[in-house]
Amino acid sequence: MAGIIETIKFAGTLVLALPAALAGLELLVLRGQTGFGVALLGLAVGLVVVQHWLTTPTDVPELLAERVVGTVAKESDSESDDEP
């Protein structure tokens, strides 16, 4: 499940990717400029894919915090099952 920080990052990426995709579609479909249209669509898709899969140095503390919280939460759940 995505956290609020990941959602905000994704929205920021879409702010840049959607105008490029719409311009690419317009160039491709309406104006017949295939090269520029495909390039802009590729740029938009690339932005979203890179944002989703690339880990940047600023993401490392967030990833470590998620692992620590996940480990602590799992230990707490197992202890509560042992108690009557």
C-alpha positions in Angstrom: 0.0 0.0 0.0 1.4 3.4 -1.0 2.1 5.9 1.7 1.3 9.6 1.5 4.8 10.5 0.5 4.8 8.1 -2.4 1.4 9.5 -3.5 2.7 13.0 -3.5 5.8 12.0 -5.5 3.6 10.2 -8.0 1.4 13.3 -8.4 4.4 15.5 -8.9 5.6 13.2 -11.7 2.2 13.2 -13.3 2.2 17.0 -13.3 5.2 16.8 -15.6 4.2 13.7 -17.6 0.6 14.4 -18.4 1.2 17.7 -20.4 3.9 15.9 -22.4 1.7 13.0 -23.1 -1.2 15.2 -24.2 1.0 17.2 -26.4 2.4 14.0 -27.9 -1.0 12.7 -28.6 -2.0 16.0 -30.3 1.1 16.0 -32.5 0.6 12.3 -33.3 -3.1 12.2 -34.0 -4.2 15.6 -35.1 -1.1 17.2 -36.7 0.5 14.1 -38.2 4.0 14.8 -36.7 4.8 11.2 -35.8 8.4 11.7 -34.7 7.7 14.5 -32.2 4.5 12.8 -31.0 6.1 9.5 -30.3 9.1 11.2 -28.6 6.8 13.1 -26.2 4.8 10.0 -25.4 8.0 8.1 -24.7 9.2 10.9 -22.5 6.0 10.9 -20.5 6.0 7.1 -20.1 9.7 7.2 -19.2 9.1 9.8 -16.5 6.5 7.6 -14.8 8.6 4.4 -15.1 11.8 6.0 -13.8 10.0 7.6 -10.9 8.5 4.3 -10.0 11.5 2.0 -10.3 14.5 4.3 -9.6 15.8 4.6 -6.1 17.4 8.0 -5.4 19.6 8.9 -2.4 16.7 10.7 -0.9 14.6 7.6 -0.9 17.1 5.5 1.2 16.1 6.9 4.6 12.4 6.3 3.8 13.1 2.7 2.7 15.0 2.0 5.9 12.2 3.5 8.0 9.7 1.3 6.3 11.8 -1.8 7.0 12.2 -0.9 10.6 8.5 -0.2 11.1 7.6 -3.4 9.3 9.9 -5.5 11.5 8.7 -3.9 14.7 5.0 -4.3 13.7 5.6 -8.0 12.9 7.2 -8.7 16.2 4.3 -7.0 18.0 1.7 -9.0 16.2 3.4 -12.3 17.1 3.6 -11.4 20.7 -0.1 -10.6 20.9 -1.0 -14.0 19.5 0.8 -15.8 22.4 -1.1 -14.0 25.1 -4.5 -15.4 26.1 
